[in-house]
Amino acid sequence: MGWGSKAGDWAFKGLTAGLGLATIYLTATFSVNVYRGLAWHNSQSKIEKQGSNEQSS
């Protein structure tokens, strides 16, 4: 096995590891953003309900 082949193997392993880490990072940040978005939306709904209750009182 030549040096070029080993270098190609290491380059492929590095690329694959990088893509795996990027996938894990993007999955985690996406999940956090979905959670934050749902929490924000829930709090906005509560504020709107409180506002409509105060106006009708």
N, C-alpha and C positions, 0 to 999 in steps of 0.2 A: 504494500500500500504506500503510495507516494505522499509527499508533503502536501501537495495540492488537494488530494482527496481528504486528508485529515483536516486541513484548514476549512474545506467545504463542509465537512461534518460538524465542526465546531461552530461555524457560521450559522448553519441550519439550526443547531441546538440553541444557539443564542437567540436567533430570531423566534424560534418556537417558544422559548421561555419568556421572551419579551411580549409576545402576543398573548400568552397565557396570563401574565401579570396584568397586562392592559385590560383583558377581558374581566378579570376579577375586580380590578379597580373600577371599571365602568359599571359593572353590575352593582357594586356596593354603592357608588355615588347615585346611580339611578334609583335604587331602592330608597336611599335617604331622601332624595328629592321628591319621590312619590309620597313618602310619609309626610314630609313637610308641606307639600301641596295639599294633601287631604286634611291635615291639621289646620292649615290656613283657611281652607274652604269651610271647614266646620266652624271655626271661630267667626268667620264672616257671616255665616248663616245665623249663629246665635246673636250677633250684634244686630242683624236685620230684624230678627224676631223681637228682640228687646225694644228696638226703635218703634216697631209697629204696635207693640203692646202699650208703650208710653203715649203714643199719639191717640190711641183709641180710648185711653183712660180719661 
